[in-house]
Amino acid sequence: MLEEITKGLGAKDAVPALVQALQHDDYWVVRRSATGALGEIGTPEALKAFSDSKYRL
């Protein structure tokens, strides 16, 4: 679902929302989706959030 949102927003515009979801969402599936989307986006900000996260795919 988050991957679909990133396509609609444009990947770079979605990074802040994905970082927020990764860091604060209560549901593991949302955090997992955010992690995957950030890894696919691949901008420096996205990759930093991805690598700093305690969650792994």
Backbone hydrogen bonds in HBPLUS format (Angstrom, degrees):
<---DONOR---> <-ACCEPTOR-->    atom                        ^
c    i                          cat <-CA-CA->   ^        H-A-AA   ^      H-
h    n   atom  resd res      DA  || num        DHA   H-A  angle D-A-AA Bond
n    s   type  num  typ     dist DA aas  dist angle  dist       angle   num
A0004-GLU N   A0001-MET O   3.06 MM   3  5.23 122.9  2.40 100.2 114.0     1
A0005-ILE N   A0001-MET O   3.15 MM   4  6.54 150.7  2.24 147.7 156.0     2
A0006-THR N   A0002-LEU O   2.96 MM   4  6.24 156.5  2.01 149.7 155.5     3
A0007-LYS N   A0003-GLU O   3.18 MM   4  6.45 147.4  2.29 141.1 149.0     4
A0008-GLY N   A0004-GLU O   3.17 MM   4  6.45 150.2  2.26 142.5 150.1     5
A0009-LEU N   A0005-ILE O   2.95 MM   4  6.19 155.6  2.01 156.0 162.5     6
A0010-GLY N   A0006-THR O   2.89 MM   4  5.56 146.3  2.01 139.7 148.7     7
A0013-ASP N   A0010-GLY O   3.08 MM   3  5.51 121.0  2.45 110.1 124.4     8
A0014-ALA N   A0010-GLY O   3.23 MM   4  6.44 134.6  2.45 150.0 162.7     9
A0014-ALA N   A0011-ALA O   3.09 MM   3  5.26 137.9  2.27 101.7 113.5    10
A0015-VAL N   A0012-LYS O   3.43 MM   3  5.57 155.1  2.50 102.1 108.6    11
A0018-LEU N   A0014-ALA O   2.96 MM   4  6.16 157.2  2.02 158.8 166.3    12
A0019-VAL N   A0015-VAL O   2.86 MM   4  6.04 160.1  1.90 161.7 166.7    13
A0020-GLN N   A0016-PRO O   3.00 MM   4  6.18 159.4  2.05 144.8 150.5    14
A0021-ALA N   A0017-ALA O   2.95 MM   4  6.19 159.0  2.00 144.9 150.5    15
A0022-LEU N   A0018-LEU O   2.84 MM   4  6.02 159.9  1.87 149.0 154.9    16
A0023-GLN N   A0019-VAL O   2.95 MM   4  6.12 156.4  2.01 151.2 156.7    17
A0024-HIS N   A0020-GLN O   2.93 MM   4  5.89 143.7  2.07 148.7 157.8    18
A0025-ASP N   A0021-ALA O   3.01 MM   4  4.97 157.1  2.07 132.5 135.0    19
A0030-VAL N   A0027-TYR O   3.13 MM   3  5.49 128.3  2.41 105.8 118.0    20
A0031-ARG N   A0027-TYR O   3.17 MM   4  6.56 161.8  2.20 151.9 157.1    21
A0032-ARG N   A0028-TRP O   2.78 MM   4  5.99 157.2  1.83 152.9 159.6    22
A0033-SER N   A0029-VAL O   2.99 MM   4  6.10 156.3  2.04 138.4 144.7    23
A0034-ALA N   A0030-VAL O   2.88 MM   4  6.11 157.6  1.93 150.4 156.8    24
A0035-THR N   A0031-ARG O   2.91 MM   4  6.10 155.4  1.97 146.1 152.8    25
A0036-GLY N   A0032-ARG O   3.02 MM   4  6.28 162.6  2.05 150.0 153.9    26
A0037-ALA N   A0033-SER O   2.93 MM   4  6.13 161.3  1.96 149.8 155.2    27
A0038-LEU N   A0034-ALA O   2.90 MM   4  6.04 163.4  1.93 151.7 156.1    28
A0039-GLY N   A0035-THR O   3.04 MM   4  6.23 158.3  2.09 147.6 153.5    29
A0040-GLU N   A0036-GLY O   3.03 MM   4  6.27 149.2  2.12 144.5 152.8    30
A0041-ILE N   A0037-ALA O   2.90 MM   4  6.12 152.6  1.98 151.4 159.0    31
A0042-GLY N   A0038-LEU O   3.19 MM   4  6.37 171.5  2.20 152.8 153.7    32
A0047-LEU N   A0043-THR O   2.82 MM   4  6.02 167.8  1.83 166.6 169.7    33
A0048-LYS N   A0044-PRO O   2.93 MM   4  6.04 149.7  2.03 144.5 152.5    34
A0049-ALA N   A0045-GLU O   3.12 MM   4  6.35 166.9  2.14 149.1 151.8    35
A0050-PHE N   A0046-ALA O   2.91 MM   4  6.09 156.4  1.96 146.7 154.3    36
A0051-SER N   A0047-LEU O   2.82 MM   4  5.97 161.8  1.86 146.5 150.9    37
A0052-ASP N   A0048-LYS O   2.81 MM   4  5.90 149.0  1.91 150.4 159.4    38
A0053-SER N   A0049-ALA O   3.12 MM   4  6.02 127.5  2.41 137.2 147.9    39
